[in-house]
Amino acid sequence: MAVVPAGALMRRAAFGVAVVAAELLAGKRRVGLLVGAGNNGGDALWAGYYLRKRGVAVSAVLLTPDRVHAEGLAAFRRVGGRVVPRLRDVDLVIDGIVGLSARGPLRPDAAEHVAHLEAPVLSVDLPSGVDPDTGAVSGPAVRAHTTVTFGCLKPVHALADCGDVRLVDIGLDGELHGPDLVELDIADIGVAWPVPGPEDDKYTQGVTGIAAGSATYPGAAVLATGAALLSTSGLVRYAGPAAEDVRARWPESICTGSITDAGRVQAWVVGPGLGTGLGAEAVLRTVLEAGVPVCADADAITMLANNPDLWDARDPDTLLVLTPHDREYERLAGPVGTDRVTAARKAAERYNAVVLLKGHATVIAGPDGRVLVNRARSSWAATAGSGDVLSGVLGSLLAAGLDPVLAAGCAAKVHALAADLASDGAPIPATSLLAALPDAIRAVRPL
């Protein structure tokens, strides 16, 4: 702002909004603006100005007439933009109600206008009413089809449903510090994913140990073992009471009935379907003492929360990844609250562990302060057994020697992609998600 003429950045941003709006209109001709106070409303008015110059009919509702962006309103009116009391018969709505400095839900008057919208919404910077830092929605808010933001992505774009997020370059290169959050893309995962070379054998690719399942929940063992086998492990050792079930489904796995007979592994997955009795506690204690990376999921998290003495069994060199959903997190560290990034960071620091906090936006925090976020494109993976599959994938990547934060990020991304491929828009069981893992890995790691 110090090196460009006054108002230039706003017009540059608004032109980007107008370009995206024209694309969404796809030949239709009617746009409505919901205009709030200050610069966010100014962005919407200037976008309306550019659309009017392209021959689009644009009408605007001024939600705070006494605090409207005067220059933007004057420009809008100059090209024939109309100010109206309510939007009617429009093909697209541009949401310029509030910007990145706002907090809390929409105020009643704005909420009333939003409640009656039927056209798709293009939001400026963020869907109004969604918290810009946490993505939390605490009341009435806009549901955006598309969001246009400027210069860089903000936390809300990774933590909330902002629709299709478009980034407009307004010349901030070199002006920004490093990111607070990182979202891995397919290229990142393709580079990181372990691929065997000509000198590799079943041991050098990583041996994954699975301590999961019980007489009551043998399926958890079958799913976790299968996920490890299908992901990257050259060898998977299963130890537990579901050995016969696992061997019947995965004859390539090495199955034993007791963890003491399992043999050497490079990483353990412990907890899915294991139970929380004394026998399960003994298994968890043995795994934590092994001195190899551990993915602790499901019942393992519950046992760690209920019996703090189990933490004393952890080898000082053990790299630990905890994979709680919100209720399991609450047992470990109290309510998640609305700020999922802070919650994950708090638990990671408290337990000196990587914390993968499951959700539609999965947050992965390392004890060193790194945070990854993975946005799922659908919720079809919210089904019984899905977490067992995730644990198996993550365990195999730990066994292959990936950094635990990176391993968790890669596992979350591929898991979500497998769910998309398997579902194709319809409900799926975890076995279908499991079967889609090879296709998901091919998608991120093409030959």
TAUR-V551660 format. One record per residue. RES is the residue in one letter. PHI is phi in whole degrees, -180 to 180 (* if undefined). Layout:
BEGIN
res=(RES/RES)
phi=(PHI/PHI)
END
This chain:
BEGIN
res=(M/A/V/V/P/A/G/A/L/M/R/R/A/A/F/G/V/A/V/V/A/A/E/L/L/A/G/K/R/R/V/G/L/L/V/G/A/G/N/N/G/G/D/A/L/W/A/G/Y/Y/L/R/K/R/G/V/A/V/S/A/V/L/L/T/P/D/R/V/H/A/E/G/L/A/A/F/R/R/V/G/G/R/V/V/P/R/L/R/D/V/D/L/V/I/D/G/I/V/G/L/S/A/R/G/P/L/R/P/D/A/A/E/H/V/A/H/L/E/A/P/V/L/S/V/D/L/P/S/G/V/D/P/D/T/G/A/V/S/G/P/A/V/R/A/H/T/T/V/T/F/G/C/L/K/P/V/H/A/L/A/D/C/G/D/V/R/L/V/D/I/G/L/D/G/E/L/H/G/P/D/L/V/E/L/D/I/A/D/I/G/V/A/W/P/V/P/G/P/E/D/D/K/Y/T/Q/G/V/T/G/I/A/A/G/S/A/T/Y/P/G/A/A/V/L/A/T/G/A/A/L/L/S/T/S/G/L/V/R/Y/A/G/P/A/A/E/D/V/R/A/R/W/P/E/S/I/C/T/G/S/I/T/D/A/G/R/V/Q/A/W/V/V/G/P/G/L/G/T/G/L/G/A/E/A/V/L/R/T/V/L/E/A/G/V/P/V/C/A/D/A/D/A/I/T/M/L/A/N/N/P/D/L/W/D/A/R/D/P/D/T/L/L/V/L/T/P/H/D/R/E/Y/E/R/L/A/G/P/V/G/T/D/R/V/T/A/A/R/K/A/A/E/R/Y/N/A/V/V/L/L/K/G/H/A/T/V/I/A/G/P/D/G/R/V/L/V/N/R/A/R/S/S/W/A/A/T/A/G/S/G/D/V/L/S/G/V/L/G/S/L/L/A/A/G/L/D/P/V/L/A/A/G/C/A/A/K/V/H/A/L/A/A/D/L/A/S/D/G/A/P/I/P/A/T/S/L/L/A/A/L/P/D/A/I/R/A/V/R/P/L)
phi=(*/-79/-118/-121/-60/-56/83/-66/-64/-63/-67/-64/-65/-65/-62/-62/-61/-63/-63/-66/-61/-62/-64/-69/-64/50/96/-76/-132/-126/-126/-116/-113/-105/-110/-95/-80/71/-70/-66/-64/-62/-57/-65/-66/-67/-62/-61/-59/-67/-68/-61/-67/-95/89/-85/-78/-127/-124/-135/-101/-93/-76/-134/-56/-77/-127/-72/-72/-63/-65/-65/-65/-62/-64/-61/-68/-62/-100/96/-69/-108/-97/-131/-78/-153/-81/-138/53/-112/-96/-155/-114/-100/-90/-120/-75/-138/-116/-73/-90/-80/-138/88/-73/-63/-72/-55/-67/-67/-62/-65/-63/-65/-62/-97/-73/-118/-81/-62/-114/-106/-93/-95/76/-163/-65/-59/99/-96/-66/-71/-96/-113/77/-71/-122/-108/178/-57/-154/-77/-105/-91/-76/-144/-125/-109/-131/-129/83/-160/-74/-113/-52/-58/-73/-98/-103/-132/-83/-108/70/-78/-94/-113/-106/-105/-77/-118/90/-96/-55/84/-102/-109/-78/-63/-74/-80/-131/-127/-115/-70/-104/-61/-64/-58/-72/-60/-69/-82/-65/-65/-128/-68/-104/-64/-95/-81/-136/-65/-86/-73/-79/110/-103/-102/-101/-119/-114/-152/79/-160/-61/-79/-127/-68/-61/-62/-67/-63/-69/-66/-64/-61/-64/-65/-63/-80/-87/-161/-65/-74/-153/-124/-109/-103/-134/158/-72/-98/-57/-67/-64/-66/-63/-66/-89/-128/-64/-77/-81/-101/-115/-133/-84/-135/-66/-69/-102/-73/89/-77/-135/-99/-164/-117/-110/-136/125/-59/66/-78/88/-130/-78/-63/-63/-66/-63/-65/-63/-62/-62/-63/-64/-66/-84/-74/79/-121/-57/-131/-102/-104/-131/52/-62/-64/-66/-60/-65/-64/-72/-83/-132/-58/-63/-63/-63/-68/-78/-68/-61/-57/-93/-72/-84/-115/-117/-101/-125/-83/-87/-59/-71/-67/-59/-61/-65/-80/-142/91/-57/-66/75/-89/-102/-71/-66/-63/-62/-65/-63/-61/-69/-62/-71/-63/-104/49/-144/-81/-115/-104/-90/-70/170/-58/-107/-80/-109/-120/-119/-100/-66/-88/98/-66/-136/-111/-130/-123/-92/-79/-86/-152/-114/-67/-81/-81/-148/-60/92/-61/-66/-65/-64/-58/-63/-64/-61/-63/-61/-66/-71/-63/-64/-77/98/-69/-53/-59/-66/-65/-60/-65/-65/-65/-63/-63/-67/-68/-60/-66/-66/-62/-63/-63/-66/-73/-77/49/88/-136/-60/-137/-85/-63/-64/-69/-60/-60/-65/-85/-57/-58/-66/-65/-68/-61/-66/-93/-132/-66/-71)
END
